[in-house]
Structure formats: structure tokens, C-alpha cells
Amino acid sequence: MYQFTEGNGNLEDDYIIFDFSDEAKENTLNQIMTEDGFLLKPALNTTVGDRSTASDIFAYDVEYGDTLSSIAQRFGIKKETLIMENNLWNANSVRTGLTINILPVDGVSHLVKKGDTVSSIAKKYKVEEDLIIKQNQLEDSDELLVGTALIIPGGKKEMPAAPVYTGGSSAPSSAAGYNYSGPSTGRLIWPTLSKAKLTQGFHSGHYAVDIATRDKGPIFAAASGKVIKAAYGWNGGYGNEVIIDHGNGMQTLYAHNEKLYVTVGQYVEQGQTIAWMGNTGRVYGVTGIHLHFEVRINGVKYNPMNFF
């Protein structure tokens, strides 16, 4: 342990006492690293200085109150850089505890694959080769190491296009590619395809809404959160169901699904495909194909239409 005093240096009660000026104290503390005391100098991006040769990617854990804009401002990059780098295309917000990548400059990262060259990467992202070389401190003749992440300053990634759903009676084996791309005007988004219609509203004895289309289709997370139930079976008449906890006492329930694409403990983003519409549980025939959707706040069921 280090203790700084205004006295002369001596050994006393297992403490090493030094006589340092304020500036010396600060400089020394910034450089101290101990294995037992776990005092480490953090390697954080800053908003000042020349970053044209910085190639480190910083992993940041989102804190309470953070937004994409505030995080971008803190690290001196654009919000669009965070979105592209972390594939947050459908996210209206970021949840506490989510780990995201922070680049030192605006652009994207590129994971080197077999056959990649600086020239081919520069062409792919439409940037100058010299910028990639300088940013990553490469030599012109360097062979790129497969699996290495390169910073592409000024590079862009386009939002992946969601495949067009043409209907069908059975769920695909994977939910990959089915992402919500519609509007979000409230706390929650419409949890399935826009063509699905409201077939039963919220009323006494039915504290939910039913949304149906005989073509079935993907079920989307109405908001970001943690999956606390993803279960096949009867489940009290709900059939194959998913429950997501969104924090602040709010949960959403998705029932009667044909197939589930999430597991308990998984974090999902708003608009992520979590299930496939079906008619499991207490439903009857083909007319039973629908999503039973509930909103619960501190255990009380509220009309979901108030939150869209």
C-alpha cells in the first residue's frame, strides 16, 4: 500500500511513506499497477487527441441513464458508428448491462478473412488504402492475419435487408433475418406483421389483445428485455409462450406460438424475432391461429393498446 505525506521517507508500520509534490503524486498513481491491490490504469478512449493511428476497440458496459447519443458524445464518435458497429439497427435505446464495442474513430471494424488484402477491404468499404494502413499501423507488404479486427476509418455498413415473408403453414427452423422494420411510436412496437389484425380486444375476462393472421408469421419482442419464460406445452392454456421482463415492473407475454426462438435468461432487442405465430394451448382449429399478447406492470394486466 502507498501513502503520501509531507514528511521524510521512512518505513513505518508496513507503510512506505514518500514525499511527493501534488503533480508527482498524480503521475505516480496513474502508473501504479499491483497484482494484489488491483489498482490498474484504465485504457479508455478520450474525446481529445489524434486518433489516426489508434486501433484498439474498447468494450463498454452500458450504465443506467446511458443513451446511444450520450455514449457517442462521451467517446467522441457519432451515434451512427455505435449503431453500425454493434448492429443496433432496430434499437431505440440500449439497456443497462449491455456490452457494446467503442471504436476509436468513426467508421466500422472488419474481421479479416482468408484472402483479404488491404486493397480488397478498402474497395469493399470505399475508403483509401492509406487510411487503413495508418489507422492500424500496417506495413504495405504486411500479410493480414485471419481473425484480426481492423479499424476502417470512414467505413460504412448498410442496414441488412429483412427477407420478405410470403406466408406458410409451418415455422422456419431459424428466425435469422426476420426483424421488425415498421414504425415505433410508443413504448412498445406492434409485436407481429403489420398485416395481422386485432381480433379481440381488452375486456373483462380477456385481459389481453389477440392479433391474428392465418398466414402466421414472426412474433417480435415489443421492447428490449430479458426472457424470463420460454416454455413449450399447455402452460395453463397459453400454449407455447414467452415472457419478457423489460424492467421497471413491466413484462410482456406472447402466447399460442408454434415455435420459440429464444431461451430463458437471453436478452433480446426490441424488434427481435422471438417466436412464430401458432395455435397451441386453449385455441380451436385454424381460426385459433393468433398471438395472445399481454402487458403486465407489477403483476397487473393493462390494455396493450395504450402502449403502442
Secondary structure, DSSP 4 states (H G I P E B T S, - for coil): -EEEESS--EEETTEEEEE--HHHHHHHHHH---TTT---------SSS--TT----EEEE--TT--HHHHHHHHTS-HHHHHHHHT-TT-SS--TT-EEEE-SSSEEEEE--TT--HHHHHHHHT--HHHHHHHTT--TTPPPPTTPEEEEET---PPPPPPPP---SS--S--TT-B--S---SSS--SS-TT-EEEE--BTTB-SEEEE-TT--EEE-SS-EEEEEEE-S-GGGT-EEEEEEEETTEEEEEEEESEE---TT-EE-TTBEEEE-B--SS--SGGG-BEEEEEEETTEEE-GGGT-
